Each structure stands twice: as C-alpha cells, then as structure tokens.
Amino acid sequence: MRHIRLLFAFLSLLTGVMATEVVYANPPYIDYMFTKVDWPLDSCLKDARNTMKHVGFKEIGSTGNHELVGVKDEYKSVIACIDTNNDDISELTLFIVSGPSHKQAAILNTKQKEYWDTL
C-alpha cells in the first residue's frame, strides 16, 4: 500500500494536482521499475544519489526522507528506498522517470536501473 501512496504522491508532484485552478495540459509519460534489495536506508540513499548523478540527473530534493528527486532537461526522476518493515532496512527500490517522451523516459530509467545493478 505504501508503494501506491508513494506513486500517487509523485504523480501529484509532477502534475500539479494540488493546484487551485484547473489547468489543461498533456500528462507526462511515466516509466517505473522496482528492484528487491536488502541493505540499510543510508546506503540505499547514497547509491540512489550516485545513480542519479551517473545518469546525468541533478538532485533537486526529496519527497520524504527515503526518496531523492532529480531533474535532467525536461525529465524528472525519483528513486525511492522503501522500508516495508520500518527497520531502517530498504527491501525495495523504486525507480520513476517522467517527461514528454515515454521512449526517452524508459531509456533514462533503464540506464538508472542498469547502473544500480552494478553497485
């Protein structure tokens, strides 16, 4: 359930759902991937930071204390270290890239996942 809430929070951030006026725009294309992990949240966040940097995303903040947000041109990335047991151990990592082209979002996200798999 936490995964769904994280995804909706990210989508709200990207699409401006919290705006007070109606805005008509094309939605961004979104690509996402998961991977199972089993290491401390601090290590996961460090690897997330290195992964974003390697792919060319500039870190611009976070959506919480377990996620990093980055930007590269018109694309945004979130790498979330998910601690399902609340024991400061990340069991799952979520990669999300959004932008104007699904093909390019998928390429960038695949690069992130491939780099992550080398760590």
VOPAGU-2260 file (C-alpha; in pm, 1 decimal, decimal comma):
REM VOPAGU-2260
SITE   aa  ch    i         X         Y         Z
SITE  MET   A    0       0,0       0,0       0,0
SITE  ARG   A    1     288,0     235,8      78,5
SITE  HIS   A    2     415,6     184,6    -276,4
SITE  ILE   A    3      85,7     307,3    -418,0
SITE  ARG   A    4      84,0     613,3    -189,2
SITE  LEU   A    5     440,4     694,9    -295,9
SITE  LEU   A    6     346,2     666,7    -661,8
SITE  PHE   A    7      39,7     892,0    -614,4
SITE  ALA   A    8     245,9    1146,6    -419,4
SITE  PHE   A    9     499,6    1157,3    -700,0
SITE  LEU   A   10     230,3    1185,4    -966,2
SITE  SER   A   11      70,2    1470,9    -771,6
SITE  LEU   A   12     405,5    1646,5    -758,8
SITE  LEU   A   13     453,6    1607,1   -1134,0
SITE  THR   A   14     106,1    1700,2   -1249,6
SITE  GLY   A   15      25,0    1975,0   -1003,7
SITE  VAL   A   16    -288,0    1807,7    -867,9
SITE  MET   A   17    -269,0    2033,4    -565,6
SITE  ALA   A   18    -320,7    2345,7    -779,0
SITE  THR   A   19    -625,7    2558,3    -701,4
SITE  GLU   A   20    -722,6    2626,1   -1061,6
SITE  VAL   A   21    -795,3    2393,5   -1349,9
SITE  VAL   A   22    -511,2    2365,3   -1598,0
SITE  TYR   A   23    -533,2    2164,0   -1917,5
SITE  ALA   A   24    -207,8    2004,8   -2026,1
SITE  ASN   A   25     -80,5    1680,6   -2165,7
SITE  PRO   A   26      17,8    1446,0   -1884,8
SITE  PRO   A   27     381,4    1342,4   -1859,3
SITE  TYR   A   28     482,6     996,1   -1968,3
SITE  ILE   A   29     597,9     783,8   -1677,1
SITE  ASP   A   30     826,6     483,2   -1666,6
SITE  TYR   A   31     882,4     289,8   -1343,9
SITE  MET   A   32    1075,2     -15,7   -1227,3
SITE  PHE   A   33    1126,4    -198,9    -898,5
SITE  THR   A   34    1415,4    -399,9    -764,9
SITE  LYS   A   35    1447,3    -600,1    -445,1
SITE  VAL   A   36    1729,8    -503,4    -212,4
SITE  ASP   A   37    1829,6    -569,5     145,1
SITE  TRP   A   38    2056,7    -300,8     282,5
SITE  PRO   A   39    2046,1      -2,7     520,4
SITE  LEU   A   40    1845,4     300,8     410,1
SITE  ASP   A   41    2152,9     524,2     434,2
SITE  SER   A   42    2339,2     302,4     187,5
SITE  CYS   A   43    2037,8     288,3     -41,4
SITE  LEU   A   44    2008,6     667,8     -48,1
SITE  LYS   A   45    2382,2     703,8    -113,2
SITE  ASP   A   46    2354,2     463,4    -406,1
SITE  ALA   A   47    2043,5     646,5    -530,4
SITE  ARG   A   48    2238,8     973,7    -528,4
SITE  ASN   A   49    2528,9     814,4    -718,3
SITE  THR   A   50    2291,3     651,5    -967,3
SITE  MET   A   51    2115,8     978,9   -1049,6
SITE  LYS   A   52    2447,1    1157,8   -1088,6
SITE  HIS   A   53    2583,2     882,7   -1316,1
SITE  VAL   A   54    2283,2     910,7   -1549,8
SITE  GLY   A   55    2302,2    1291,4   -1551,5
SITE  PHE   A   56    2018,2    1388,7   -1320,0
SITE  LYS   A   57    2077,3    1686,7   -1092,9
SITE  GLU   A   58    1944,1    1622,2    -744,3
SITE  ILE   A   59    1683,0    1884,3    -653,4
SITE  GLY   A   60    1547,8    1749,5    -326,5
SITE  SER   A   61    1330,6    1477,4    -189,4
SITE  THR   A   62     965,7    1390,2    -142,6
SITE  GLY   A   63    1038,5    1245,9     200,4
SITE  ASN   A   64    1324,1    1100,8     398,4
SITE  HIS   A   65    1358,7     787,5     181,0
SITE  GLU   A   66    1339,0     934,0    -171,4
SITE  LEU   A   67    1553,9    1151,0    -393,7
SITE  VAL   A   68    1424,4    1369,8    -677,4
SITE  GLY   A   69    1635,7    1472,2    -973,6
SITE  VAL   A   70    1593,8    1663,9   -1296,7
SITE  LYS   A   71    1758,8    1634,2   -1637,2
SITE  ASP   A   72    1629,6    1866,1   -1906,9
SITE  GLU   A   73    1251,4    1806,2   -1920,6
SITE  TYR   A   74    1269,7    1478,5   -1726,7
SITE  LYS   A   75    1224,8    1414,0   -1355,6
SITE  SER   A   76    1344,8    1112,7   -1164,4
SITE  VAL   A   77    1257,8     970,8    -825,4
SITE  ILE   A   78    1449,5     687,7    -665,0
SITE  ALA   A   79    1276,8     566,0    -351,4
SITE  CYS   A   80    1424,3     330,9     -93,4
SITE  ILE   A   81    1125,8     152,1      53,7
SITE  ASP   A   82    1143,0      18,7     407,7
SITE  THR   A   83     836,2    -204,1     436,2
SITE  ASN   A   84     920,2    -326,9     787,2
SITE  ASN   A   85    1016,7       8,0     946,1
SITE  ASP   A   86    1352,5    -137,3    1049,5
SITE  ASP   A   87    1577,5     108,8     857,5
SITE  ILE   A   88    1650,0    -162,4     600,5
SITE  SER   A   89    1540,0     -99,4     243,6
SITE  GLU   A   90    1368,9    -405,6      97,1
SITE  LEU   A   91    1263,8    -249,9    -232,1
SITE  THR   A   92    1386,5      29,7    -455,7
SITE  LEU   A   93    1150,3     213,1    -688,4
SITE  PHE   A   94    1277,8     398,8    -996,2
SITE  ILE   A   95    1047,8     651,5   -1168,0
SITE  VAL   A   96    1126,4     878,5   -1462,6
SITE  SER   A   97     871,9    1108,7   -1623,4
SITE  GLY   A   98     883,5    1351,0   -1912,7
SITE  PRO   A   99     747,9    1445,8   -2254,7
SITE  SER   A  100     854,7    1122,6   -2430,4
SITE  HIS   A  101     783,6     776,7   -2291,7
SITE  LYS   A  102    1064,3     631,5   -2502,5
SITE  GLN   A  103    1321,2     869,5   -2354,1
SITE  ALA   A  104    1182,0     827,4   -2001,5
SITE  ALA   A  105    1220,2     449,8   -2041,5
SITE  ILE   A  106    1575,7     488,3   -2173,8
SITE  LEU   A  107    1677,2     707,5   -1878,9
SITE  ASN   A  108    1509,7     479,1   -1627,7
SITE  THR   A  109    1674,1     171,4   -1779,4
SITE  LYS   A  110    2012,6     344,0   -1750,9
SITE  GLN   A  111    1943,3     411,9   -1383,8
SITE  LYS   A  112    1841,2      52,0   -1316,8
SITE  GLU   A  113    2137,8     -89,8   -1509,9
SITE  TYR   A  114    2383,4     128,7   -1316,4
SITE  TRP   A  115    2212,9      39,2    -987,7
SITE  ASP   A  116    2256,5    -331,3   -1068,3
SITE  THR   A  117    2634,8    -280,4   -1085,7
SITE  LEU   A  118    2652,8    -146,5    -729,7
